[in-house]
Amino acid sequence: MRLDLFLKASRLVLRRSVAQELCEAGAVLVNGSPAKSSRSVNAGDELTLRRRRRLLTLRVLAVPAHKQTSRAEAPQLYQILSDTELAD
């Protein structure tokens, strides 16, 4: 599954276009490397999202079979490794 689709399906971002903008800005890392929105995501990958004053690191546990996931299924797709607030 594409990175932008995974971010939307996991409900880490609200819209796919926002996920694409984050990737273009270099705010999304996959296994420590900046990633394009078209990059493939697999179980076991480590994602780092930088949004405003927050740095979220997570591990992909599962990739959904469909683009649409329910609100209850979304948190089961990843495990949060760290969630830190960044200083100004």
Summary of the structure (lengths in Angstrom):
residues: 88
radius of gyration: 11.9
end to end distance: 34.2
largest distance: 39.0
contacts: 242
relative contact order: 0.22
helix: 23%
strand: 32%
